[in-house]
Amino acid sequence: MPDTPTAPTTTKTPGTAGAGAPPPTVPTGYGPVFAVREFRAVFVAHAFSLLGLVVSEIALSVLVYDLTGSPLLSALTFALGFLPYLVGGTLLAGVADRFPARRVLVVCDLVCAGCVVVMAVPGAPIAVLLAMRAALAVVAPVFQGTRTATLADVLGDGELFVLGRSLLRIVSQSALLTGFGLGGLLLTVVSPRHALLVTVGTFLASAAFLRFGTRRRPARVTGGQALVRDSLRGARLVLADRRVRVLLLLFWVPPMFVVVPEALAAPYAHGLGVGSTGLGLLMCALPVGTIAGELFAGSRLRPLTRQRITLPLVCVTLLPYVGYALRPGLGWSLVLLAVAGAGSAYTLGLDQWFVRSVPDELLGRAMTLNTAGLMTVQGVGMALSGAVAEFAGVRATVVGAGVLGTVLCVVLAVAARRAEQGVEQGAGWPSEGARKPVVVGERTETRDGADHDVTGR
């Protein structure tokens, strides 16, 4: 089979503004990413698994409520989608580097399919349903971290990696807009347990695309300590680097505050008197803004421009929430949320800096830790916003999130600059021409990304 069009050999581009421009031949837009056959398989698999996860969340929530009549237990099914991330992301992170990535991804999909099969069994008790939901959340960070590290193998750690990550995030945000609607529509024609069987099919489809659409690659490391100990050791090594710590906090802190209006959308819509239609619009505004920002930054801005605006965007992305102090109506509230969502385009720059700052033998564990932390802080942010709103009110809570979040983002942006300036020339964010070696057992090789043969085997 002839090779598909491939990406140029990975080069190291500077990580911050003014440090030097990437090669002028680097194209903009998402087209070159889709030219890589392996990425197309990963992209389609991501869409299938995400669709299945969204449908399972809706169906399971409805099923639990039908069986118990308890709003608390129904809401708990969603909470269980956040809380166990920390367990899987810290205790099982070593899986991402100790085993071949394709095997890890396929096994994770099969485990998720098996968990949903158990949920769909007639007569399954509530405890089992919730346990299986928690198991899905434990597996999720391992799967997502491994997949992200695999993107660095498939696309390299340069421009294509950034755009590939962006496309996966766009799919995730799109799922928030369409998945719940499709899931609700599905439940009008089938029972919740039958809807769960649809989820089984989507997980199996994802496993098939990953198994037959991606190459087999060796594990990044071999041998070593027991899995849990190795996972915790990997987390310590990742967090020991000051630059990496700052980048992780830049990934985690803004989303912790971004989710506040989403968590408080129902009482806010009630206060505006806009009903369920207004609530739906408020829930959609942030994802719409995020998709628009990612698409514009990925398709219209050149790599150097995206790097230059990364830290400024981090500093202003939460400022629109301060506008809630003016008591906006529904229309202006939607505008503020959409603008805040568009600011999340800063993640394109962070992705590139992060993948180049982490040693390749730790990349899977670092990505898994990043995913676990991101989901955990969002869950914490939602919980804290509800607690604060009980005493301060919804508007004041959103405004406070905008002010406090902006202050913390500015502090982190300054820390990122200092972390770069505090190292010797060329030892900051990886410099032009440097290439990260990959330690695989006793062998060391250089990852060239999509310039490898991309035919599956």
Secondary structure, 3 states (H helix, E strand, C coil): CCCCCCCCCCCCCCCCCCCCCCCCCCCCCCHHHHCCHHHHHHHHHHHHHHHHHHHHHHHHHHHHHHHHCCHHHHHHHHHCCCCCHHHHHHHCCCHHHHCCHHHHHHHHHHHHHHHHHHHHCCCCCHHHHHHHHHHHHHHHHHHHHHHHHHHHHHHCCCHHHHHHHHHHHHHHHHHHHHHHHHHHHHCCCCCHHHHHHHHHHHHHHHHHHHHHHCCCCCCCCCCCCCHHHHHHHHHHHHHHCHHHHHHHHHHHHHHHHHCHHHHCHHHHHHHHCCHHHHHHHHHHHHHHHHHHHHHHHHHHCCHHHHHHHHHHHHHHCCHHHHHHHHCCCHHHHHHHHHHHHHHHHHHHHHHHHHHHHCCHHHHHHHHHHHHHHHHHHHHHHHHHHHHHHHHHCHHHHHHHHHHHHHHHHHHHHHHHHHHHHCCCCCCCCCCCCCCCEEEECCEEEECCHHHCCCCCC
